[in-house]
Amino acid sequence: MQKIVIQVQLKCNKCRAKAMSIAAMESGVNTVRWEGEKKDHVVVIGDGVDAAGLTSLLRKKVGLASLESVGEFKDA
């Protein structure tokens, strides 16, 4: 399992919902949640998720998005 963190600039709550649904529909995704002080980081957990492709898709559909980190997810 890998953990992908993508920062997204959001203009409204509709954009937030759109970004969440785009991330959730990507193949291999198990969990999607918002993190960060401003709740502007999409955290995606799954197997075989294309991090660069997901970032590019969010950039096209929602707005400015940047890949923050990709790493191994460890269960607590």
Secondary structure, DSSP 8 states (H G I E B T S, - for coil): -EEEEEEE--SSHHHHHHHHHHHHHSTTEEEEEEESTTS-EEEEEESS--HHHHHHHHHHHTS-EEEEEEEE----
